[in-house]
Amino acid sequence: MIKLTKFNGETFTLNILLIEQIQSFPDTTITLTNGKKIVVRDTEADIAERINALYQYIGLIGSLNEMGDKCE
């Protein structure tokens, strides 16, 4: 799970397994697998970095250097 911030300043944690896609419209919008959309202050790049860090932490993926920077 990663911590994110809504536009009203409220923080929440999101289960990354529920994320279907992340887009910048310019506001960052996260679409979940159930179709729900969440708009957050965090940037798309920031969220992707947190997701990759969590996957590395739990051993699901290696570091970007090991993967040849191909996980985008």
N, C-alpha and C positions, 0 to 999 in steps of 0.2 A: 504494500500500500504506500502511496505517496501523499504528502501534504500539499494542498493547493489553497489558493486564496480567491474567494468570490469578489466581485466588484464592490460590495459593501464592506469589505475588509475582514469578513468572517472566514476563518480557516476551516478546512475539513480534510479528511483523508479519503482517498479514492482507491478502490481495488483495481489495479492496472489490468487485471484479466478481463474486466468489463469494457475496456476501451476498444472501440471499433476503428475510430479515426480521430485525428486532431487536425484542425484547420485554423488559419488566421484569416479573418474577414475584414477588417484588421484585428478585431477582438478575437482572442483565442477561444475556439468553440470545440468542446470535446463531445463526440457522439458515442454513446454507449451501445452495447450489443442489443439492448432492449429498445433502442430508438430515441431514448431520452437525450437531450442536449444540455450541456452545462457550459456557461460562459465564465471564464476565469481571467484574473489579472496576469497570471503566469504566461510567459511566452511559449510558443510551440517548441522552440529549441530547448528551453529550460525543462519542459516536461519530458521531452525525448531523452535528455541527459539524465534526469532522475530515474526514468524507466530503465535505461541501460545500466545505470549504477546499481539499481535494485537487482536486475537480472544477473549482473556480475557478482553481487554480494551473495546471492543464493546459489551461485554456481551454474546457472542455466546457460550463460554464455561466457566466453573468455573475454579478455580485455580487447579493446579495439586494435591494439598493436598486433595481438595474436591473430585477429581475424582479417587483418589487412584493410581496416577501415571500410568494410563492405556491409555494415549492418543498417544502412539507411533505406 
